[in-house]
Amino acid sequence: MTPEIEALRQKLDLIEDKLILLLNERAKYVLEIGKIKHEKGLPIEDLKRQEIILNRVVQKNSDPISDEFIKNIFKKIIEESIRLEKQI
């Protein structure tokens, strides 16, 4: 590899590390919400909230990543959030 590519890959590694930290931070809030839902007898899945999230992330998206790709990522994040909440 060239030094330029290696330097860029190191930057990618740092971004990936930040993404992992942020996803785990998000999951901690999901667990807090799940506890409240459990205590209040509320349903885990909120389809309206899911729609709001997906619409919001698509609106926030910019090139070069496609809206469909962003939507799919967040569908997986929501899927994992539901899995976490169900464990409570």
C-alpha positions as CSV (number, residue, x, y, z in Angstrom):
1,M,0.0,0.0,0.0
2,T,1.0,3.6,-0.5
3,P,1.6,5.9,2.4
4,E,-1.4,8.0,1.3
5,I,-3.7,5.0,1.3
6,E,-2.4,3.9,4.7
7,A,-2.9,7.3,6.2
8,L,-6.5,7.4,4.9
9,R,-7.2,4.0,6.2
10,Q,-6.0,5.1,9.7
11,K,-8.5,7.9,9.5
12,L,-11.2,5.4,8.6
13,D,-10.2,3.3,11.6
14,L,-10.7,6.3,13.8
15,I,-14.1,7.1,12.4
16,E,-15.2,3.4,12.8
17,D,-14.1,3.5,16.4
18,K,-16.2,6.6,16.9
19,L,-19.2,5.0,15.2
20,I,-18.9,2.0,17.6
21,L,-18.8,4.3,20.6
22,L,-21.8,6.3,19.4
23,L,-23.8,3.2,18.6
24,N,-23.1,1.8,22.1
25,E,-24.0,5.2,23.6
26,R,-27.3,5.1,21.7
27,A,-27.9,1.6,22.9
28,K,-27.6,2.7,26.5
29,Y,-30.4,5.3,26.0
30,V,-32.4,2.6,24.3
31,L,-32.1,0.4,27.4
32,E,-33.2,3.3,29.6
33,I,-36.3,3.8,27.3
34,G,-36.9,0.1,27.4
35,K,-37.0,0.1,31.2
36,I,-39.5,2.9,31.2
37,K,-41.7,1.2,28.7
38,H,-41.5,-2.0,30.7
39,E,-42.4,-0.2,33.9
40,K,-45.3,1.6,32.3
41,G,-46.5,-1.4,30.3
42,L,-45.9,0.3,27.0
43,P,-45.3,-1.6,23.8
44,I,-41.6,-2.0,22.7
45,E,-42.2,-1.3,19.0
46,D,-43.4,2.1,18.0
47,L,-43.9,2.1,14.3
48,K,-44.6,5.9,14.2
49,R,-41.3,6.6,15.9
50,Q,-39.5,4.3,13.5
51,E,-41.0,6.2,10.6
52,I,-40.0,9.5,12.1
53,I,-36.4,8.2,12.6
54,L,-36.1,6.9,9.0
55,N,-37.6,10.1,7.5
56,R,-35.2,12.2,9.6
57,V,-32.1,10.4,8.7
58,V,-32.9,10.5,5.0
59,Q,-33.4,14.2,5.3
60,K,-30.1,14.6,7.1
61,N,-28.3,12.5,4.5
62,S,-26.1,14.0,1.8
63,D,-24.0,12.6,-1.0
64,P,-22.2,10.4,-1.7
65,I,-24.2,7.8,0.4
66,S,-27.6,6.9,-1.0
67,D,-30.8,7.5,1.0
68,E,-31.6,3.8,0.7
69,F,-28.3,2.8,2.2
70,I,-28.8,5.2,5.2
71,K,-32.3,3.9,5.6
72,N,-31.1,0.3,5.6
73,I,-28.5,1.1,8.2
74,F,-31.0,2.7,10.5
75,K,-33.5,-0.2,10.0
76,K,-30.8,-2.4,11.4
77,I,-30.1,-0.1,14.3
78,I,-33.8,0.0,15.1
79,E,-33.9,-3.8,14.8
80,E,-31.1,-4.1,17.4
81,S,-32.8,-1.5,19.6
82,I,-35.9,-3.6,19.7
83,R,-33.9,-6.7,20.5
84,L,-32.2,-4.9,23.4
85,E,-35.6,-3.6,24.7
86,K,-37.1,-7.1,24.6
87,Q,-34.3,-8.4,26.8
88,I,-35.5,-6.2,29.7
